[in-house]
């Protein structure tokens, strides 16, 4: 990607989504467009990819707009004393969406380090329902977001939400994207960025009191996205030798401690009744729903041995599942 392409990308993003960049109407005056490009450049001062965002003379902007129109086959108009605008019919253009998605994927990879405070990424596709880059900009600029959300059963039993939140972080986990946001009445909540989002509109307003958010600290004792009232605790596991190596390199959670390696780390025959084939470790987490899903993911290779209440909870769910097949 060239610096010139990035400048044109931001110009078309601003013109098609002006409210996501702090504009109060669909019209973008030249001077405000230029200042917005300066602001983006200033937040990426050391990045050579952004070096030409400050090349925005009227002549350059007009040339860029003609290039955008030719490339994307859309029309960008100008209203005297108001500014540039894009016809709403063009916003659903397939070519435009493709350019957005490909550029966003590139920028997410390019900014993997500098955006780490705003987004936790995994190798999954972007949400089809939410403008991720505009949402990252809202987090960065502390813009409030109007949100309508119709949850499923897993969302606190069909949780619904309609209100204004401060977006704090975007987390990509388990093949889904989640928005972590703060609501004045209910505090910090997680919203899955899929079909449950009825409406998401970025405003140009800021919260009266900005909430600081540390993703690492907030999710410190959880697996996944859930925060519950369950108290985090040390949970002791036995792990079969062939999977002990996997969990050594891919811990279940950050607070994982290896206790005893298997006495027989390599066995051609997997005899799960052989006590020497098992190693031991402990993890410090909330024993919530996502913890259960994580344990079940490892099949018969991992078993909970303590504390007893957590062990019995796992056993209870296994009995319910076994009943399906009787």
ABEGO torsion letter per residue (X at the ends): XBAAAAAAAAAAAAAABAAAAGBABABBBAAAAAAAAAAAAAAAAABAAAAAAABABAAAAAAAAAAAAAAAGBBBBBBBGAEBBBBAAAAABAAAAAAAAAAAAAAAAAAAAAAAAABBBBBBBBBAABBAAAAAAAAAAGBBBBBBBBBBAABGGGBBBBEBBBBABBBBBGGBBBBBBBBAAAEBBBBBBBAABABBBBBABBBABBBBBBAAAAAAABBEABBBABBBBBBBBBBBAAAAAAAAABBABABBBBABBBABABBABBBAABAAABBBBBBBBBBBAAAAAAAAAAEAABBBAOBAAAAAAAAAAAAAAAAAAX
